[in-house]
């Protein structure tokens, strides 16, 4: 099996986590410890799902869970923009990263269903 941290979807998710850590410093106090922490926790949970999917032959349940985390992350990042904690450019960059992660997970899920 491939080492999980070489997986493009893992790398993309990790990069987004780094981005959120950097942006979190500039969030207002009200959001830094609530929404900011929640996004980071969702991203860490996503990374764990990717690791688990990679480590087993039963990938589907982990990939399904990973895709659920992506939905939550997408919502939270949208909220950060609407609450003016990140600007439109930062949101656009994050949204692009999420879209890429989402597509990669969907493709992986599809191919894991085929290989049953």
Secondary structure as the mmCIF struct_conf table of DSSP 4:
data_model
#
loop_
_struct_conf.conf_type_id
_struct_conf.id
_struct_conf.beg_label_comp_id
_struct_conf.beg_label_asym_id
_struct_conf.beg_label_seq_id
_struct_conf.end_label_comp_id
_struct_conf.end_label_asym_id
_struct_conf.end_label_seq_id
HELX_RH_3T_P HELX_RH_3T_P1 UNK A 4 UNK A 6
BEND BEND1 UNK A 7 UNK A 7
HELX_RH_AL_P HELX_RH_AL_P1 UNK A 8 UNK A 24
TURN_TY1_P TURN_TY1_P1 UNK A 25 UNK A 26
BEND BEND2 UNK A 27 UNK A 27
HELX_RH_AL_P HELX_RH_AL_P2 UNK A 29 UNK A 32
TURN_TY1_P TURN_TY1_P2 UNK A 33 UNK A 34
HELX_RH_AL_P HELX_RH_AL_P3 UNK A 35 UNK A 55
BEND BEND3 UNK A 57 UNK A 57
HELX_RH_AL_P HELX_RH_AL_P4 UNK A 60 UNK A 82
TURN_TY1_P TURN_TY1_P3 UNK A 83 UNK A 84
BEND BEND4 UNK A 85 UNK A 86
HELX_RH_AL_P HELX_RH_AL_P5 UNK A 88 UNK A 114
TURN_TY1_P TURN_TY1_P4 UNK A 115 UNK A 115
#
